[in-house]
């Protein structure tokens, strides 16, 4: 099982932080570096937010080992045609390390702030499915593409030069929905990224994907299975207690001990929490459930020592 780091790009991510984290993640042996694509959080206050495409272009030329991409970019404000062009160029610039993560969009606040129409769930999913079809035609087709849809139209369109990576830039679809998201992943994705699932839930989704892939004429092994969740990590109990200090101002954790808090975070929020001795067994459960790569959501952008500790104590256990 491989491990990537995932950051919330709208929660104070700046160039100095991005540069430090990128260099460290590349150096320490993590598989990848991913980030969200938002203007702001769902509720105030707003914090610094580093633009996605520019930040990924930086990774292409300033890192050597890691793969990277959005987890995930909303087609509700990212034009998928232009974004496909940008992704293909960044993929070539990086030597085939860009992963194009696409989502439907969900956050009302940022769409209202900047005037992008979000639409109801049915509209979002219809637009998302069209966007995936258009991106797939542009990145994977060998001939000019034509498409007439409700949201997007192509007429003998092609992106040149074609991507150097065989099969084109990889597409990642994130989400857990069995009715819409999983069938889309089986049809379009190279990578499926589950979100905040227990090992049992992950196994159920991946078994369902196997059936959907076979129905679509694809081998189950053609789709990589990954999972994103938050990790609350401390090298020892004292460091973990400090890391979870925010619990003292959260009503749902009032009066609870550190152990009770850990249990509630793990069971209620479906997140990874603990010291190395706690975290390794949790991760092994997910490996047994079929997780091939973890996207560890790292919320403290200045905790570089924590990343070093994970690289030292966790990564070697899964080589």
Secondary structure, 3 states (H helix, E strand, C coil): CEEEEEECCCCCCCHHHHHHHHHHHHHHCCCEEEECCCCCCCCCCCCCCCCHHHHHHHHHHHCCCCEEEECCEECCCCCHHHHHHHHHHHHHHCCCCEEEEEECCCCHHHHHHHCCCCCCHHHHHHHHHHHHHHHHHHHHCCCCEEEECCCCEEEEECCCCCCCCCCCCEEEEECCCCCCHHHHHHHHCCEEEEECCCHHHHHHHHHHHHHHHHHCCCCHHHCEEEEEEEEEECCCHHHHHHHCHHHHHCHHHCCCCHHHHHHHHHHHCCCEEECHHHHHHHHHHHHHHCCCEEEEECCCCCCHHHHHHHHHHCHHHHC
